[in-house]
Amino acid sequence: MTLFSMFNHQVINHPDKVAFIEGDRSITYLQLQQQVTQLSWQLSTNNKKNQRIVIALDRGIDAAIAILACLNIGCCYIPLDIKNPENRLRFIVNDADVQCVIGKGSCPAWLDKPELWFDFNQPKTTTTSSLSTNIIKAETLAAILYTSGSTGNPKGVALSHEAIANFYNWAASTFKITETDNIASLTPFHFDLSIFDLFTSLTQGATVHFVPANLTFSPSRLTGWLSENHISVWYTVPSLLSFIALKGALTSTPLPQLRSILFAGEVFPTQQLIKLCQLLPETEFYNLYGPTETNVCCYWPVNRNQLDSNQAIPIGLSAGNAELKISADDDQLLVKSRNNLSGYWQQGKLHPVKLIDGYYPTGDKVSLNSKGEYCYHGRLDRMLKCSGYRVEPAEIELLIQHCDEVINCVIIGIKDSTSGQRPAAALVLKKNENLAGLVKKIRQKLPTYMQPCKYIVLDSIPYLSNGKTDYQLLHKQLEQA
């Protein structure tokens, strides 16, 4: 069954069931169907199937309606983090070669082609037609999620309808999602965790509650919100869960309705996971693993008896019927799955992925433990995981090296107690240049999660005898700074 045939089934069976709640606003399944249909008609007058539409809206009900309308007319959605610097937004829109940008109000300065702007708030076409149930080809692109790129610019991970459907069907079955569930959604729509929040939920008739963004700064208020809204399932990142374990006042705010917590995006420090398991003894925990290119390809139902504060937790076994194997050359995890990306979208077209015997190379080093579970041992390349986001040091380096004050720059990942890793910068500056002014300029051009947490200024970048950068020495210097 397609996404919309499953969604229509929920509308027929539970028309008055609440689909989304955002603050004081809520929308039922029937109302959602009507609003998606109206926007679909509006968009279809200017957009054809297989075109690309940018979603420049904050996480919430309106953005969800826009995403569903794009898919309904056979288009591919590209969600933006509209809080990103203008240079990054402009690059993504131009690189994707989009046909429409959905936002609110007047056209923003970062959009070079104002004729592409579509104001979500303009009056919608009235129609009583139901959502289309036409079969869309499995290989048709559904979403392009831009992540940090090793070439120095963001790159788009292109996901097909088949890839998204394979994941949400697996997740619905594995985590037993039903119409009785209240699902917390905090993940931005440009992050692949949102596929669970949007599609697994809607196909099963669950209610999605959008977590107010300001609660992430107050863990005790966040746990209070989870309790008040009877949240039963939450998929989020370990850094936030660690924050809740430390300061979430869980001893005074029980969460009896919270059946399952799923986490992904970065390594969960075992000691903090043990603490959270103790605070929520009736909650099931699941470690979900996979780069954006594979969505979830491994998962581990947390076995409390197996947790050891001196050992990292496993990433577990195959998810979504993925075929997994370990490369004999470098112990790299290789993945063949219907979840896998269709290719990378760059410079207005789809580029094929370099596979190894039909398997996607994750770039992650793994091993098998005595129980036959996969264990993660870090990256084989320089990529970082910061608060669940993938960050390529080369992208930060390129931006900083374009600053007039800089002669050279190297980005290193250093440990962070809450977000796993943070980028740190080693700089060589021109004579008499001011670091404070440079840092201010960098902060204006990079998303928050990509901004270096620490800077050191050197006379020169250290090199090994073979001429390569001495990353190990730089890492030591930045850790000690």
Secondary structure, DSSP 8 states (H G I E B T S, - for coil): --HHHHHHHHHHH-TTSEEEEETTEEEEHHHHHHHHHHHHHHHHTT--TT-EEEE-S-TTHHHHHHHHHHHHTT-EEEE--TTS-HHHHHHHHHHHT-SEEEESSS--TT-S-GGGEEETTS---------------TTSEEEEEEE--TTSS-EEEEEEHHHHHHHHHHHHHHTT--TT-EEEE-S-TTSTTHHIIIIIHHHHT-EEEE--GGGGG-HHHHHHHHHHTT--EEEE-HHHHHHHHHHS-TTTS--TT--EEEE-SS---HHHHHHHHHHSTT-EEEEEE--TTTS--EEEE--GGG--TTS----BEE-TT-EEEE-TTT-EEEEE-TTS-SEEEETTEEE----BTTBEEEEEEEEE-TTS-EEEEEESSS-EEETTEEE-HHHHHHHHHTSTTEEEEEEEEEEETTTEEEEEEEEEE-TT--HHHHHHHHHHHS-GGGS-S-EEE-SS--B-TTS-B-HHHHHHHHHH-
